[in-house]
Amino acid sequence: MPNNSTKILFLMTLISGVLISLCANSWMGAWMGLEINLLSFIPLLSSNKNMFSSEASLKYFLIQAIASSVLLFMILMKTSINEMFYICKISAWNNLMMTPLLMKIACAPFHWWLPSVIEGLSWMNCFMLLSVQKMAPMMLISYMLNNNLFIQMVIITTAFIGAIGGLNQISLRKILAYSSINHIGWMVTTMMMGTNLWWMYFIIYTINIIGVILLSVMTNMAYISQTFNSMNNKKMIKFTLFISMLSLGGLPPFIGFFPKWITIQFMTQNLMIMTSTILIISSLMTLYYYMRIMYTTLMISNSETIWMSMSYSKTTFSKWVMLNLSTISLGMLTSTLMIAMY
C-alpha cells in the first residue's frame, strides 16, 4: 500500500460493504454491498513486499467477479420470471442462487481457489479472507437455506475435502485454508439450526483464527519445518500457539469444541445422525494435522540458532497477549463444568 491513510480508507469501505449486505432489504442492495466489499479488498491484497500478492489478488478478483456476475444474473432472471417473495417456496431456485455465494466462501466443490490464493497473502490479509470476507455471503446463504439433499451433499463434501486436503500440506497458510473449508461445512450445518448458533460458531472461530495468526506473525512462521527450531527458549509462547491450534481443531476442553458440541446435540435431536457422524470424523482428521505439528515441535528438541531469536522478548505486551489468548482458549473447561453442574 502507498501509505496508511489509503489502507484505512479501503478498510472502512470494506466494512461498509459488509454492513450494506447485512442490512439490505433487497437482493440488488445485497449484491451492491458484495461488490463494494470486493473492490475494497483487492487493493489491500496488492503489496510490493510479496511477489505472489499480485497473482493472488488477480485470482481472487476473477473468482469473486464470476460469482458476483452469476448471482446478478440469477437475481435478474428470477425477477423476470416471477416475484421475488416466491423464491423461498421453490428449493431449486434457492440452490441455484446459493451456488455463487458458496463459491464466494470457498465451499466445496467450489473451494479450489482458496489454498492457492491464501498462499500468496500476508497474515493480516489471510485473517480478513478467512473471517471478515465470509460474513456477508454466509448471511445471504442463511436467508435461503433449507435442509435438502443438495445442502447435505455440500456439507459432507466440504467437511471431507477440508479434512483430507490439509493432510499433506507443510504450509501453515494452506493448513488454515483447508481447516477453514472444514469449518464452513460446520457453519452451513449450524445455519439450519438457527442464526444465533451460526453467529456463535463464527465468533469463536474468529477468536481462534486471531490467536493462531497473531502468534504466527510474532514468531515469523510460515511452514511446519520452521516450528522445529523456533521458540525453544519461549516455551509459553509455543504452548499458547498449539493451545490455539487445538482449540481451532475442536479438541475438548478448549473453547473451539463448545459450538461443535452444541451443533452435534442439535443434529442428534433432529435425527441427522449420518451427517453428524461424517462431520465428527472429518473434525478428527483436521485434529490429526494439528497434532502432527504439535508433536514434532514439542517432542523434537533442537537448539535455537541466533537468527531465529525474535525481538518480541523485549516487550511485555506480547506476554499479556499470550496469557489472554490461552485464557480464552481454556475457557471451555469452565463452560463444560458449569453446563455439567446445571
N, C-alpha and C positions, 0 to 999 in steps of 0.2 A: 504494500500500500504506500502511496506517496507520503502521507502523514497521518497522525492520529485523528485529526478532525474529520477526514474523509471516512475513516473506518467507523467513527461514531455515527456519522450521517447514514451510512449503509446499514449499520446495526439498528438504528431507530426505524428506518423504513422496512427492514426485515421483520422487526417485531410488529410494526403496524400492519404489514401484510398478513401476518398470522392472526392478529386481532380482527382484521376485516373479514377473514374467512370464518372465524369463530362466531362473529356477531352478525353475519349476513343473513338476511331473510329471503334470499333468492339464490338460485344456482349461478346466475351470472355474477352476482356480487361475490359469491364464494370463489368462483373462477378468477375474478379480478384480484382478490386477495392472494390467491396462489401465484399469480403472475407477478405481482409486486414483490412477494417473498422471493421468488426465483431470481428476478432481475436485481434484487439487492444482495443476494447471496453469491452470485457469480463474481463480482469484483472482490469480495472478501476471500475467495478461493485463490485468486491470482497472487503470486508472490515472486519476487526476484531472487529470494534466497533458496527456493526449492525448484529444481529443474523439472520435476514431474508435475508441478502445480498447474501449468498451462494445459497439459494433456488431461489431467483430472477434471479441471473446470470445463473443458470442451466436452468431455464425455458426459459430465453431469448435466450440462446445458442441453445436449442433444436428447438425452433420455427424458428429462423433465419437459422439454418443449414438445416431444412426441406425445407424452402422456397428457399434457395440457390441451394440445390440439384435438386429441381423441375425445377427451372429456367435453370440450366445447362442441365438437361435432355431435356427441351423444345428447347434450342438452338441447341443441337446436333441432335435432331430428325428433326428439321426444316432444318438444313444444309444437312442432309442426304436425304431429300425428294426433295427439290428444292433450288434455290439460295436465299440468304438472302434478296436481294433487293426486292424480290417478296412478302415479308411478309406484306408490307403496303397495298397490294391490296386485302387481304383476312381478313375481320374483325374477323372471328372466331379464326384465329391464333393469332391475336392481343389480343383478350380476354383471350386466354389460356396463353399467355406469360405474360400478366398483372396480372394474378391471384397470382403467388408467390410474385410479387412486392407489390400487395395490401396487402398481408399477412405481409410483412415486415414493412409496415407503419401502421398496425393495422386498416385497413379499413374494415368496416362491409361487409359481415358477418364473417370476419377473425379477429375480434377485441378482442376475449375473453382473450387473454394473457396479454394485456396491463395493465388493472387495477391491476391484481394480481402481475405482475412484478414490477410496479411502487410503490406499497405499501412497498416493502422491500428495496428501494433505498434511498440514501441520496438526499438532494435537488439539489446538483450540478449534480449528475447523472440523476435526473429527468429532469433537464433542457436540458442536452445533448440528452436524449432519446426522448424528445418532440420536439426538434428543429434540432440539427445537424444530428441526425441519419435518419431524414426524407428527407434530401436534395437529396442524390444520387438516392434512389428508385423513388422519385417523378419526378426527371428529366428524368429518364428512362421511366416512365409511360407516360410522356408528349410526348415522341417520337412516341408512338403507339396509342395515344388516338384519338378515333373517337366518334362522337355523335351517339350512337346506344342504343338499348333497354337495353343491359347489363349494360352499363355505367349509364344510367338513373336510373335503379333499384339499382345499387351500391350507387349512390349519395343519393337517397331517404332513403335507409336502413341505411346508415351511419349517415345521419342527424338525423333520428328519434331515433336510438339506442344511439347516443351520447347525445341526449336531455333527453330521458326517463331514461337512466342508471344513471345519476347523481342526480335524484330527491330524492332518499332515501339514499344518502351517507352522512356520517358525517366526513370522512377523506378528508382533503384538497388535498392530492395527488390523490385520486380517482376522486375527482371532477375535477381536472385539466386533468386527463386522459380522462374522458368522454367528457370534453369540447374540448380536442384535437381531439377526434374522430369526434365530430360535425364539427370542423374547417376543418378536412380532406375532409368532404363532400363539403364544400365551395371551398377548394383548387382544388379538382378534377373538379369542375364546372368552375373555373377560367382558368384551363388548356385548356379547349375547346375554350375559348375566345382569348387566346394569352399568350405567355411566359412572357411578361412584366407585365401583370396583376397578374399572379401567383406569380412572384417574389416579387411584391409589397405587396401582401397579406401575403406572408410568412415572409417578413421582419417586417411588422407591427405586425404580430402575435408573432414573436420572441421578439420584444421590449416589448410587453405586458407581455409575459411569464417571461422575465427578471425582470420586475417590481414586479410581484406577488411573484416569488420565492425568490428574494433578500429580500423583506420585510418579508416573512415567515421565512427566515433564521435568520434575525436580531431580530425578536420577538420570535423565537423558538416555532413556532406554527405548529401543525400537524393535529389538529382536530377542528371542529367548536366550540365545547364547550370551547376550550382554548381562543377563541376570546371574550368571555363574560367578563372575569375579566381582561384581559391584556390590556395594552395601555390606561388605563383610564386617566392617567395624561400625556399622549403623544397624544393629540387629532390630531395633524398634521399628525403624522405617521399613525394613524388609518384612517383618511380621505384619505391619499395618497394610502393606501393599497386597499381601496374599490373603489377609482377612477380607479386604475389599473385593478381591477376585473371587474368593469362595462365596461371599455374600452375593456377588453378581451371578454366580452359578446356581445359587439357590440351595446352599447347604445349610441345614439347621445346625445350631440355633441362631444363625445370623439373620439379619432383617430381610435379606433377599428371599428367604423362604416364606415369609409371612404372607405376601399376596398369592404365592403359588399354593399355599396351604388352604387359603380361603377359596381359591378357584377350584381346587380339587374337591373341596367339600360341596360347593355349589353344583359341580358337574356330576358328582355321585347322587345328589338329591334329584337331579334332572335326568338320571339314568343314561348319562353319556359315558358309559364305562369304557368303551373301546377307545374313544378319543382321549380320555384322561390317562389311560394306560400308555398310549403312544406318547403323549406329552411327558409323562414321568420318565419313560425310557430315554427319550431324547434329552431331557434335562440331565439325566445321569451321564449321558455321553458328553455333554458340554462340561460337566464337572470333571471328566477324565482329563481333558486337555488343560484345565486349570490346575488339577492336582499334579499333572506331569511337570508343569513349570515350577510348582511349589516344591515338589520332591527333589528335583535336580538342583534347585537353588539352595534349599535348606540342608540337604544331605551332602552335597558335593562342596567341600570347603577348599577354597583357593585363597592365596594371598592377594590382597588388593594392591594393584600397581599404582604408581604415583599419578599417572594421567587419568585414572578413574576416580580419584578423590574429588569431591564436589565442593562447591562454595556454600552450600546450604548449611554447613556446620557452623558458620559464623553468626547465624541469626537464630533467635529462639522462636520466631514466628512459625517456621516450618514445624517445629516440635509441637506447638499448640495445634496446628492443623492436623498433624498425625494423631494426636490424642483425641481430637474431636471426631475425626473420621472413624477411628477404631471404636469410640463410644457409640456412634450412630450404628455401626455395623453390628456391634454386640447388643444393641437394644432389643433384638429379637428374643434374647434369653428372658428378659423381664416380661415381655409381652406373652411369651409362652407360659410362664409361671402364673401370670395374672389370669389368663384365659382358663388354664387348668384348674385354678382355685375357684373360678367362677362356675 
